[in-house]
Amino acid sequence: MKHLDYSQQEDWREAGDTPLQSPIAINSEHTQPVIKSSDLVIAFNGQTQYDDRIVGEQFLVSGELMITGELWSLERFHFHDGAEHTVDGIRHDVEIHFVYRREGRILVLAVFGDVSDEPIDTHIQDVFSDTIDAKILANWLPKSHSYYSYIGSLTTPPLGQDVTWVILKETIPVGKDDLSVIHEHYPNNYRNVQDIAGRDVLSVCVTE
């Protein structure tokens, strides 16, 4: 299947799209600090299922996310070859997006990854060749669940709906082979950072 052309991304916007676009460049010094205890609960269920779409290869999966007392249902996940969000001017090697829904609303949980020189068995390569037990995806989460949060959009069309973003601060290590596979399937598929447009970005410190 022919996928979205990122060289044409300036033409993606349509009239009526939300002005609150994603991704953004996060400046940690300009965020609003919040301290919470055990705010984020994440679970994965069942098996992954491959689903090729124009916006890029997706993996359907079940799971739940509990945040600020709301339960969200996991729909799918995918990878970005080069992080879409930057933090203090740093673009990480990988950004994984877990897409959740609740009563017509969308939330995206983002996880940053950086290549490690140490051998790592993440099973990232496995999802492209077979179904895997979704519980393995828990290994793609950092130990700390502190995060940034703001209101934006999806980073691929359609760009009309407001989306809640939850971006985990701590990165995970990924192997060099993982990065090669991600680049093969999603070559440089990151959208340029968008105008922050006066939005508040929360910096949530989760105490265990």
Order of alpha helices (4+ residues) and beta strands (2+ residues): beta-beta-beta-beta-beta-beta-beta-beta-beta-beta-beta-alpha-beta
